Amino acid sequence: MPRRTTRPARPTVTAESPCPCGLPASYGACCGRFHTGRSAAPTAELLMRSRYSAFVVRDEAYLLRTWHPSTRPPAVDFDPGMRWSGLEILDTTDGSMFHTTGTVTFLARYTHGGEPGALRERSRFERHDGAWVYVDGTFEK
């Protein structure tokens, strides 16, 4: 019998759900509008928040679309045991509507296999064809 591979189930987040990025808005009014393509993130911080939310809802197409072509992987490998549980923005540098580059340092909380954890990263963003994209990041302690 052929082996069937399945993708991890997407968490249930609706347009009316609180946005996973932590801003006081519904998913549909916040990051969901970027995920659907109705709007583009106007700042590096909002792009970072929307990418975090895309990891929460496992939106591979959005993550790849907002990744710089020079560093974009061929696919996003979602770990089925990973559950993202909170985002805190620690610092931003540049990244406004008037900049071409920016950085966002964040702390993302998760559980993996029932164990809590946190990821701290300083992410670099650039404008590419007029839109903010993720370039790369360095993990911090």
C-alpha positions in Angstrom: 0.0 0.0 0.0 1.5 3.4 -0.9 2.5 5.6 2.0 0.4 8.6 2.5 2.0 11.7 3.9 -0.2 14.3 5.5 0.4 17.9 6.4 -0.1 19.0 10.0 -3.6 20.3 10.6 -4.0 24.1 10.7 -5.1 25.6 14.0 -8.6 27.0 13.9 -8.3 30.7 13.5 -11.2 32.6 12.0 -11.5 36.2 10.8 -13.2 37.0 14.1 -10.6 35.3 16.3 -8.1 37.5 18.2 -5.0 38.0 16.0 -2.2 35.6 17.0 0.3 38.5 16.6 -0.9 40.0 19.9 -2.3 43.3 18.5 -5.8 44.2 19.8 -7.6 43.4 16.6 -9.3 40.4 15.0 -7.3 38.2 12.7 -9.3 39.3 9.7 -8.7 43.0 10.4 -5.0 42.5 11.4 -2.7 39.9 9.9 -5.4 38.1 7.9 -5.7 41.0 5.5 -2.0 40.6 4.7 -2.3 36.8 4.3 -5.2 37.1 1.8 -3.3 39.7 -0.2 -5.9 42.4 0.3 -3.1 44.6 1.8 0.6 44.6 2.1 2.3 45.2 5.4 3.4 48.8 5.5 6.3 48.3 8.0 8.9 45.7 8.8 7.3 45.2 12.2 3.8 44.5 10.8 5.4 42.1 8.3 7.1 40.3 11.1 3.9 40.1 13.1 2.1 38.8 10.0 4.8 36.2 9.4 4.5 35.0 13.0 0.7 34.7 12.5 1.4 32.8 9.3 3.4 30.3 11.2 0.5 30.0 13.7 -2.0 29.3 11.0 0.5 27.4 8.8 0.2 29.7 5.8 3.1 28.4 3.7 2.2 30.5 0.6 2.3 33.8 2.6 5.6 32.9 4.2 7.2 32.1 0.9 5.7 35.2 -0.8 7.2 37.4 1.9 10.6 35.8 2.0 13.4 37.5 0.0 14.2 35.6 -3.2 17.9 35.3 -2.3 17.2 33.5 1.0 13.8 31.9 0.4 13.7 28.1 0.9 11.8 25.9 -1.5 9.2 25.0 1.1 8.3 25.6 4.8 8.5 22.5 7.0 5.9 23.0 9.8 6.6 20.8 12.8 3.3 19.1 13.8 4.4 19.2 17.5 4.9 22.9 17.5 2.2 25.3 18.8 3.0 29.0 18.8 1.5 30.7 21.9 2.6 34.3 22.0 4.7 37.1 20.4 6.5 40.0 22.1 8.3 42.7 20.0 11.5 43.6 21.9 13.1 46.2 19.6 12.8 47.7 16.1 15.3 49.6 14.0 14.1 51.6 10.9 11.6 49.6 8.9 9.0 52.3 8.5 7.2 53.4 5.3 10.2 55.8 4.8 13.0 53.1 5.0 14.3 50.5 2.7 15.7 48.2 5.5 14.8 47.4 9.0 15.3 45.0 11.9 12.8 43.5 14.4 13.9 41.7 17.5 11.2 39.5 19.0 10.5 36.7 21.5 8.1 34.0 20.3 6.7 31.6 22.8 5.7 28.0 21.9 5.1 24.6 23.2 6.7 21.6 21.6 5.6 18.1 22.6 3.9 19.7 25.6 7.1 21.5 26.8 7.2 25.3 26.8 9.9 27.2 25.0 10.9 30.5 23.5 12.7 31.7 20.4 14.4 35.1 20.4 15.5 36.4 17.0 16.7 39.6 15.4 15.2 39.5 11.9 16.4 41.6 8.9 13.9 43.0 6.4 14.3 44.8 3.1 12.0 46.3 0.5 11.9 44.2 -2.6 9.9 45.4 -5.6 8.3 47.9 -3.2 7.1 45.4 -0.6 8.7 44.4 2.8 10.2 40.9 2.8 12.1 38.9 5.4 15.8 38.4 4.5 17.2 36.4 7.4 17.6 36.4 11.2 20.0 35.6 14.0 19.0 33.8 17.1 19.8 35.6 20.4 20.0 34.4 23.9 
